[in-house]
Amino acid sequence: MSEPSNDKRPEELQREIETIRDNIGGLVSELDHRRHDFLNVGARVRRHGALLALSGLALVGMATGAVLLARRRARARERLPGRAVRIGNALARMVKHPERQAPPPPSVGLKILAAAGAAAASFLVRRLLQRLIDERRLPDADSAGA
């Protein structure tokens, strides 16, 4: 009855536990080493310096190419053939979809309504500001008289 219910003795279990601890310790040590290696920016730059330089050079080249291409296209649009093509395209759009062109000007009634709304808003804002100024002046007058 003194023996454990499983087939292993306490000494064997102790050895197994120590073996597992040693394995885990080695794994943790390796992970720590890899973490230090991964976060060591200086070593990474030294190891991959040429690749980083080529990548930077490629990015600068792409940015320069994009700027030069945009400038070239802008100059081409400003020349007479480019302007003629744009005018032709605009005329074609106007003929195809005349309803998409500029909306008609607002009616006289709508203009009067907009002007009245702007005047009313201006009046209200002026009245509110005057009320705020008056409220700020009143506490100063009360404290001066006391």
C-alpha positions in Angstrom: 0.0 0.0 0.0 2.9 2.3 0.4 3.5 2.4 -3.4 1.8 5.1 -5.5 -1.1 4.2 -7.6 0.8 4.7 -10.9 3.8 2.6 -11.9 6.5 5.2 -11.3 8.3 5.8 -8.1 8.9 9.3 -6.6 12.6 9.1 -7.6 11.7 8.5 -11.2 9.2 11.3 -11.2 11.8 13.6 -9.7 14.3 12.8 -12.5 11.6 13.3 -15.1 10.7 16.7 -13.6 14.4 17.7 -13.6 14.8 16.6 -17.2 11.7 18.6 -18.2 13.0 21.7 -16.3 16.4 21.4 -18.0 14.7 21.3 -21.4 12.4 24.2 -20.6 15.5 26.1 -19.3 17.3 25.5 -22.6 14.2 26.6 -24.6 13.9 29.8 -22.5 17.6 30.5 -22.9 17.3 30.0 -26.7 14.3 32.3 -26.9 16.1 34.9 -24.9 19.1 34.7 -27.2 16.8 35.0 -30.3 15.0 38.0 -28.7 18.3 39.8 -28.1 19.4 38.9 -31.7 16.1 40.2 -33.1 16.1 43.5 -31.2 19.8 44.3 -31.8 19.3 46.9 -34.5 23.0 47.6 -35.0 23.8 43.9 -35.7 20.8 43.7 -38.1 22.0 46.8 -40.0 25.5 45.3 -40.3 24.2 42.0 -41.4 21.7 43.4 -43.9 23.3 46.7 -44.8 23.6 46.1 -48.5 19.9 45.1 -48.7 18.8 48.1 -46.7 20.9 50.4 -48.9 19.4 48.9 -52.1 15.9 49.1 -50.7 16.4 52.8 -49.8 17.9 53.5 -53.2 14.9 51.8 -54.9 12.5 53.9 -52.9 14.2 57.1 -53.7 14.3 56.1 -57.4 10.6 55.3 -57.4 9.7 58.6 -55.8 11.9 60.5 -58.2 10.4 58.6 -61.2 6.9 59.4 -59.9 7.7 63.1 -59.6 9.3 63.3 -63.0 6.4 61.4 -64.6 3.8 63.7 -63.0 5.7 66.8 -64.2 6.0 65.4 -67.7 2.3 64.6 -67.9 1.4 68.1 -66.5 3.5 69.7 -69.2 1.9 67.5 -71.9 -1.6 68.6 -70.7 -0.6 72.2 -71.0 0.5 72.0 -74.6 -1.9 72.6 -77.4 -2.5 68.9 -78.4 -3.3 68.0 -74.7 -5.6 71.0 -74.3 -7.4 70.1 -77.6 -7.9 66.5 -76.4 -9.3 67.8 -73.0 -11.7 70.2 -74.7 -12.9 67.5 -77.1 -13.5 65.1 -74.2 -15.5 67.9 -72.4 -17.6 68.6 -75.4 -18.3 64.9 -75.9 -19.4 64.6 -72.2 -21.7 67.7 -72.6 -23.3 66.2 -75.7 -23.7 62.8 -74.2 -25.0 63.9 -70.7 -26.3 67.5 -70.9 -28.2 67.0 -67.5 -24.8 66.6 -65.7 -23.6 70.1 -66.6 -23.8 73.0 -64.2 -27.1 73.3 -62.3 -29.3 76.2 -63.2 -28.9 79.4 -61.1 -31.1 79.7 -58.0 -34.4 81.4 -58.3 -35.1 84.9 -57.0 -37.2 83.6 -54.2 -34.4 81.2 -53.1 -31.9 84.1 -53.1 -34.2 86.2 -51.0 -34.8 83.3 -48.6 -31.0 82.8 -48.3 -30.4 86.5 -47.6 -33.1 86.6 -44.9 -31.6 83.5 -43.3 -28.2 85.0 -43.2 -29.5 88.3 -41.8 -31.5 86.4 -39.1 -28.4 84.3 -38.1 -26.3 87.4 -37.9 -28.9 89.1 -35.7 -29.1 86.1 -33.4 -25.3 85.8 -33.1 -24.9 89.5 -32.4 -27.7 89.4 -29.7 -26.1 86.3 -28.0 -22.7 87.9 -28.0 -24.1 91.1 -26.5 -25.8 89.1 -23.8 -22.5 87.3 -22.9 -20.7 90.6 -22.7 -23.4 92.1 -20.5 -23.3 89.0 -18.2 -19.5 89.3 -17.8 -19.7 93.0 -16.9 -22.4 92.5 -14.2 -20.2 90.4 -11.8 -17.4 93.0 -12.1 -19.8 95.8 -11.2 -21.1 93.8 -8.1 -17.6 93.1 -6.8 -16.6 96.8 -7.2 -19.5 98.0 -5.2 -19.0 95.6 -2.3 
